[in-house]
């Protein structure tokens, strides 16, 4: 194996513009994360409170916050290697400063000459007990190779900053090169993916983006997926976006919606229930699948997220989407259960979550997921299709839930997904299931199973 320390650095196009103000916002957000706030909320609050940040500075702030959570284990190892263990750094403000300077060094390739003006005294966060000379050592002192085993799960967990238990579990499931590629992909900042919406084709949407000088390409593993290949967010100002022809959506989420389709024909005119609709991304995609003659019934235990889904459906004038309470399933031809899960497949987007997970929490998710399927089983009509899905990489939340459900509830059978995906099944399917794993499938890891009620 190679050195633990990164040998390539973030390119300037994706980095945004570093500045003292941007660094201050990033440090404030990281402090909020350290105090228990979700990263998304911490970042939103920090950007709201920051004054005068330009677009490229905001980009830098957002990236820096995600990166400090994403690489926390390696940053803390570098601090220990340089003689300052995180446990000996008294204040959270000091810990955040050390991590920021080390991130700029290890992942951006800059020393104190560049990072110093962003964080040196006075500020940018208070209180602090460390002086600039400590930060200078973090930025410029020789960094020896630490004493870590040269291969295996511990090396991978250290190099890519993941908990040992998670990497050990993945190593039990996949060969080491596959695990390393998976971890490396989950360490990358997510690229924007979109779904091309009707009416018209993905090719037409790409052509219109090209006319507006936005670089984009098709993502072949999903039928309607589009990747924006430039760092700017100009796509949100395009006519094709403002007309509602593009929806931000992960590739894996699009594949889960595809898994709801009949093996022959289409969902047009059918009734689909989206049981765990969340903010409505899959709800909108299902609405496009069933068309104006069909129905989508959406529900979620989170009223806040369901309110977001309702607003998104209203903005797109999708009148065939409704939000009944309670959500009834007796008339649904297809029931999508995008179950609450550990989110191990979406850690690229929410890197702070990997430090909050444990094997115990995965077992608790298994119980919740199984209970949810059992609860719904008696409500769906004979012949209905139940699509069970997660954004987890772990069989405890995927295959094992399906296995335990089939053992506990008679009358359901598993339908293989390979016939639905055709030639793409070689990349997307594992046995009868959809198992979209990074980096073979961009944008994270997802699972789906089709369960037919007899």
C-alpha angles and dihedrals in degrees: 000000000000129000119305091231117085116259098193128054139214111274120241094242093064096033098069120208118318116215139152091258092049091048090050091054091047092050092048090051093048090051089054090051090051088052092054107270119136110256095241092054093043092052094046091052093046093051091047092053095044114094127216100002114158123219095264091047090052089051090053092048093051093047094047092052093050092044095052090055093039096054099028096125094052093044091052090048089054089051091052091046089055091052102262112101112199089236089063094051103095108204129048087227089059092047090052091051092050092049092048094052091046092048090052089050101043102035104025098035096230131130134205093291088069104027097038096074088052096057113010123122132320095051148285089174130016144240101039134159101189124088128223093258090070091051089048089057090049090052103040114014117109110272112213124203109268125233100262126137109270097233144006134062096316092054091048093046090051098043095047097032104241131139113270094235093057096048090045090053092048090048089057089056104039140030115266096255089053092050092049092050090048094051092045090052092049088052093059120096105250119260117226112263125186138188117230107231130208147298100064135010137294089249090058092050091050090050092052091049089052090052088056090047096247112141112229140147140194119263102220099203091069124047098228103022121130128187122206106221100196129075097231122092094224089125089079090061096051124110091236090058095045090050090059096248093127130054124187105241137148117248091239092054089053090052091052089055089049088053088064093063123104116255086242128029123359143285091254110137094008129123115241128184119207101199100183097032098160111177090348106254094136091035090063092046091050089049089057089048096053094040128205092309092057134067135231118198113196132192140162137172090235109079091191094056092042089054087057090052091050091051093049091051090049092050090055093044092237097164093171090068115090135177107212120182116239095030109230121204104185094101098040119115090193129026117196114203106188091179129208107262146163092274093223088147093056100048091117088067097038105028094164090068095070090070091053097053130090137171087257091058090050089054089050090052089051090057092047093048094048091047091051093052092047091050092053097042096081093047100057119087124244111276093025121135119232114197111199114197141171139172091230130119094203126096090215087073097034125029093018092054091052091046094049092045094053090048092051102038119048122209101050127104133188117247115207114242097205094087089055094054097040113186091004090064091085088067100030108038135070110185108314094338139086106241109174106187129182133275093019087058113036122230104035143307125302139173133200137175129188114223117188120201111222 
